[in-house]
Amino acid sequence: MSVCSFLSNCRMNLAKHLNTFGQYLLRRHGERVHKLALNASFTCPNRDGSIGRGGCTFCNNASFNPQGRQPPSVAQQIAAGRAVLAKRTGAKKFLAYFQAYTNTYAALEVLKPLYGQALAEPDVIGLSVGTRPDCVPDAVLDLLASYRDQGHEVWLELGLQSSFDYTLRRVNRGHGFAEYADTVRRAHARQLPVCTHLIAGLPGERTSHSRITLARVLELGVEGLKLHPLHVVRGTQLANEWRRGEYQPLTLDEYVELVVDLIHHTPPEVTFHRVSATAAPEILLAPDWCSKKWLVLNRIAEQLGA
């Protein structure tokens, strides 16, 4: 079996059991649409001193921008990503994913040209904008809603991670659940779909914490979810805690069991944009199974089908 066939089979196995984002886009647009991850050189208020310094305890700044290099322009990144994905998957339509750091953390005069560069590409059908719940003013929501009103696919991705404020303080997030709830309400008032990022295995949390967080997110209303295992990467405070024996990551079995449980408690209309995550081998310290994306996805699919 070719690599492309193997990856396709993995995606199809998972899509049999949950509402994947890829299948959602296929139904909505009549053809496959792939995300193109972009780094637009944003920073974060938890790094630049606005609310804190050092960032979240699990965040390696270099993971987004190795050696501090200035990333290529948005148009150049789209061209490079398009070439790779077109060759690998035959995709002809793309969603520009502003991923690195906090992609609404700038003035409108900065944001509009960056978003506009992406939307100017004829094969880019819309935007997915990753950000923090405390960095989404009304003016930014209005801008995103204007793109949606023009017929673009637009998603607001909010990194919540946990609904427990003491956990968020422990990992130095710099915001609480209240900021998330407020931003979701304001986004929904503009009919903007929200994808919420949740991390399993945060320090001090058990399975029950993840279940409660999911319930709180669903109660507010959400259109998409991203589930991530917490992994330990070099250059982070979490790595220091792990070396001292103060933090132990989830095992693969624990993570698969938790994800399957969360999926079973999620309404079928909610799309899963992701149910796992990996880190670059050169910075990943633990757990080692986080380097084996398709092993994790296949295990989740197997358990969902059991």
N, C-alpha and C positions, 0 to 999 in steps of 0.2 A: 504494500500500500504506500502511495506517495505521501509526503509530508502534508500537502494540501488536503488530500483525502482524509488523512488522520485527523487534522484539525477540524475539518468540516463535520466529521462523524462525532467528535467531542461536542461541538456546538449543538448538533442536532439532538444528541442524547439528552443534553441539558434542557433544550427547548421543548422536549416532550413532557417535561414535568413542571415547568414554570414559565412565566411570561417574560422572556428575555427582551432586552432592549433591541437587539438585532432583529428579532421577529416583529417587534412593534414597528420599527422603521420600515421593514419590508412590507407589512400590511398597509402602512400609512402612505408610502411613496411608490409602491408597486415594483420596487427593485431594491437591491442591497445598498445600504448606506453605511459607510464606515467612518468612525471618528479619526480625526487627525489631531494628535496632541501637539500643543503649541506652548512655547515659552516666550512670553512677551516682555520679559525683564521686569516684572512686578516685584515688589517686596512684600513685607507683612508687618502690621502694626505691633506684632509680638516680637519683632526682630529689630525694628528701627528706633525703638524707644518710646513710641507713641503710647503704648500700654505696657510694654515690657521689652526685655532683651533676651536673646538666646533661643527664642522660639519654643515650641513644644518639646517636651523631654524626649520624644521619639523621632523628631524631625532632623534629618541630616541635610543641611543646606546644599551641600555639594551634590546631592542626589538629583537635584533639578538642573544644576549648572556646574558640571565638573570643572575643576581648576579655575573657576571664576570667569570662564570665557564668556564674552558677549555673544549671545545666540544670534543666528541669522535673522533676517527680517521675517515678518509673518508670511509674506508672499514666497520667500525662499524656502521656509519650512514646509509650507503647503506643497510646493513643487516637489521637494524631496520626499515627503510622505506619500504624495500621490503616486510617484514613480514606484515606490516600494509596494504599496497596497495594490496598485493596478496590476503589477506583475504577479503578486502573490495570490490575489483573490479575483482579479478582473473587475474590481469596483469602479464605477463611473461617477458616483455621487458621494459627497463627503459632508461631515459635520465638523466644523472647526471647534476644537476643544481647547479652550484657554485653561490650561491645567496647572502650571507651575505657580506656586505661592498664591497670593490673594488678588484675583483678576478683576476686582471692582475697586481696588484700593488706589484710586487716582482721580483726578479731576475729569469732568466730562470732556474737556478739551484734549485730554490724553486718550481717554477710552474710545471716543468716537472714531478717530482715525485708525486705531488698531482693529477695532471690530469691523470697520468699514473695509480695511484691506482684505480681511478674510471674506467678507460677503461679496466683494467685487469679483472674486474668482467665479467663473460661470458654473463650475461643477460643485461649488459649496452651497448647500441648501439651507444652512443655518448655523447657529452657535450653541455651544454648551459652555457655560461660564462657571468655573469653580471658584469659590470664595468662602469667606468666613461669615457667620450670621451677623456679626457686629460691624460689617463693612459694606452694607447695601442700603444706601440712602434712597429716598423716594425718586430722586432725579435719575439714578441709575436704573431703577425698576421701570421708570417711564421710558427710558431709552430702549431697554430690552423689549418692552411691550410694543414700542413703535416698530421694531423689526418684525415682531410676531404679526402685527397688523398688516405688514407689507407681504405676508405670506411665507415668511421664513420659519423654519423649525427652531424654536428657542427653548433652552432649558437652563434653569438656575440650579447649580449644584452647591449645596450647603454642607460644609464639613462640621457636623455636630459631634460625632464620635460617641458621646454618651449624654444621657439626659440628667445625670447626677452631677450637681455642681461641685461636690467634694472631689469627685474623680477629675473633673475638668480643672480644678485648682491643683490637684496633685500632679497632673501632666502639664501644667503651666499653659493652658489654652488661652486664658485671658478674657474669656466670656463665659456666660452661663446659659442655662436652658431658656431663660426669659428672652434673651436676645434672639435666639432661634425662633421661638414661638411668634415673636413680633414680626420678624422678617417673613415667615411663612404666611402669616395673615395678610401682610401688605402685598406679597407676591400674588397670592390667590385673588386678592381684590382686583388685580390687573389680569387675571386669567393666565398667569405665567405658571407653567408646570415646574415643580420642585423635585429634585433628586437629592435625597439625604444620605450622607456618608456616615456609616456606623462602624466602629472598631470593636472587634471581639477580643477579649483577653487583656483589657486594660488593667494596670496595677490596682489591686484591691477589689476587682470586680469578679463576680461569679456568673454562672449561667442565668441566675435570676435577675441580675442587673440588666443583662442584654434583653431579656424578655420584657422587663418593665420599660426600658427605653423604647423598644419597638412599639409597645402598646401606647406610649405617650405620643410618639411620632404619628402613628396611625390615627389616633384620636384627633389630632390637629388637622390631619389630612395630608397626604403626600402622593405624588404620582410615580415616583421612582425611588429605588433604594440601591445603595452600594454597600456591600458587606466586605470588610477587610479583616484579616488576622493581624494582630499587632506583631510586627517583627522587629528584632533588634538590629540596628545598623550602626556601623562605625561612626564615630564623631558625635555621639549623642549622650545626653545625660542618662537615658535609659540603658545605654551600653555600660556605663559605669555601675549602675544599679545591678545589672545582670552579672557583671564580673564579681561584684561583692556578694552575690547570692541573694540579693534583695528582690529580684524579680525572676519569675519562671514563666516562660511562654507556654501557650496551650500546645498540647500534642496534636498531631494530625487527627487522631480519632476524636478528641474533644472538640476540635474545631468543626469537623464534618457533622458530628452529632448536633452541635449548637446551630449551625447554619440550616440544617434540615428542619430542626424545630422551628426556627424563625420563619422559614419559608412556609411551613404548614400553618403558621399563625398569621400569614399575610394574605389579604384579599387578592383574588386572581387578577383583578384589573390593575394592580400595582406592578410596574415593570421593574425587573431586576437588571440594572445596568452592569452589575458585577457581583460575584459571590465569593471572590477570592482576590488576592493581590500578591505580587512578587516584588523582590528587591534585586538590584544588580548584584551578581555574585561577588564582585570585588568589595562591596560594602556590607553584605549580609553576614551577620554573626550567628543569629538563631531566630527561629528554629530552622533547621536545614531543609525541611519539607517546603518552606516558602519559596524555594528555588525551583520547585517542581509543579508548575502551574497546572499542567494537564492531568497529572496524577490527582491533584486535589479536586479538580472539576469532575473527573471521572468517578472519584469516590462519592462526591455529592450526588451525582446523577444516579449512581448505583443505589445509594440509600433512599433517594426519592422514589425510585422504582421498585423498591423492596416491598 
